[in-house]
């Protein structure tokens, strides 16, 4: 697997993904399998909820974000291996027709004290819609290998 090693990351470094448009079929297909709530499945039923219309599952938005990151230049050499989150929020719902992209900023880079040859990067990731509005925000900690000797 190719990608970036711990030594390739620096605080303040930024990455931006390409864009992807979400349609009704993708929203309802994901929801039927993983989050079958009315506001993710049916626009008419969703109008009577807090969302006032069909909205993608937050977990669908998270999965889309990982996909966007994997298609960007951000990818660590070992893949995106999470070690936990410090924050995780969905400030706005994703709607059919929204075009999303993800932006990452490296907040911290450090070698692991307990695992030689590995380290952790703290990454702020924001997924934005076509209006520039955040629909997902998280600060995650990822395990990243050091460059092989």
N, C-alpha and C positions, 0 to 999 in steps of 0.2 A: 504494500500500500504506500503510495507516495503522499506527500503533504509536508506540513511545516513541523519542525522540531521546536522544543522549548527555547533553544537559543535564537530561533527566528522571530520570536515575539518580543515586543517592547511595549511598555506602558504608553498609552496614547495612540497606539496603532489602530487604524480603522479599516473595516472591510464592509463592502456593500454588495448585496446579491443582485441578481437579475430580478425581473418581476414575473408574477404569475397571477392570472385572473381566475377567480373562484366563481363557479356557476352553481345554479340551483341543484343540478343533478349531483355534483360533488358533495354539496352540503348535506343533502338528504341521504345519499348513499352512505357516507360516513356515519351519520346519525342513526340510521337504521341498524347498523352493526354495533356501534360503540356508545351511543348516547341518545337513545330513542325517546326524547322528550318532545312534546308538541311544537315548541317554538323552534326546533331544529328540523322538523319533518313536514310541516304544513303551514303555508303562508296565512291562510284564513284563520287557523287555530292560533297562530303566533300573534296575530293582530290583537287578540284579547289578553296578551301577556305584557310583562314589563318591557319586552323588546319591540312591541308594536309592529311586528313583521318578522319574516323568516330571518334567522340568525344562525351562523355556523356555530357548532360546538367550540368552546374554548380549546378543548383538546385537539380538535381538527386544526384550529389555528396554530397550535403548538407544533403539530406534526408537519403542517405546511412550512412553518418556519425552519424546522430542522432540514427539510428537503431543500429549501432555498439556500441554507448555509452550505449544505453538501455540494451544491452546484456552484458555489462561489470560490474565491481564493482563500477563504478562511481555514479550510480543513486541516486539522492537526494530523500528523503522520500516522497516528494510531486510530484515526476516526474521531468522532465526537463522543468521548467517553465521560459522562457526567459523574461528578463526585458530590453533587448536591446544589441547592439553590439558596441564595440569601434573600431574594425577592422574586415574586412571580405574580403578575397582575394582567388583567384584561380590561383596559380602560374603556374600550368601545367594542361593540359587536362587529363581526365581519358579515357583510350582506352579499347576496348574489350580485355579481357584476363587479365587486371590489377587485382592484388590482393591488397585490401586496408585494412588498420587497422588505428585506431585512437589513439592518445596519448593526454592526458590532464594534465595540470599542474595548480594547484590552485595558483593564484597570490595574492588574497586578500580575507579575510573573515571579515565581519562586521555585527553587529546587525543593524536592521532597526531602524531609529529614529522615523518614523511615523507609523510603524506597529509592536507593541509589539509581541514577540513570533516568529518573522520572521527575516530573515537577507538576505544579499546578498553575493554571492561568485562571484569573477571575475575569469574566467577560460580561459586559453589559450589552444585551441584545434588545433591539427595538424593532418590531414589525410595524410597518406603516402602510396605510391604504393610499389610494391615488390622490387623496386630498392632503396627504402628509400628516394625517391623524394617526396617533399610535393606537394599535389594536391589541398589541401584546408587548409586554416589557418584562424582562427578567435579568437578574444578575446570577450567573451560574459559575460554578467552579468545575474546571475540566482537567482531567489527568492527561498529560502530554509527555511523550518520551523525549529524552535528551538525544542529541545526535550520536549515532553509534561511533565508537572509537575507530 
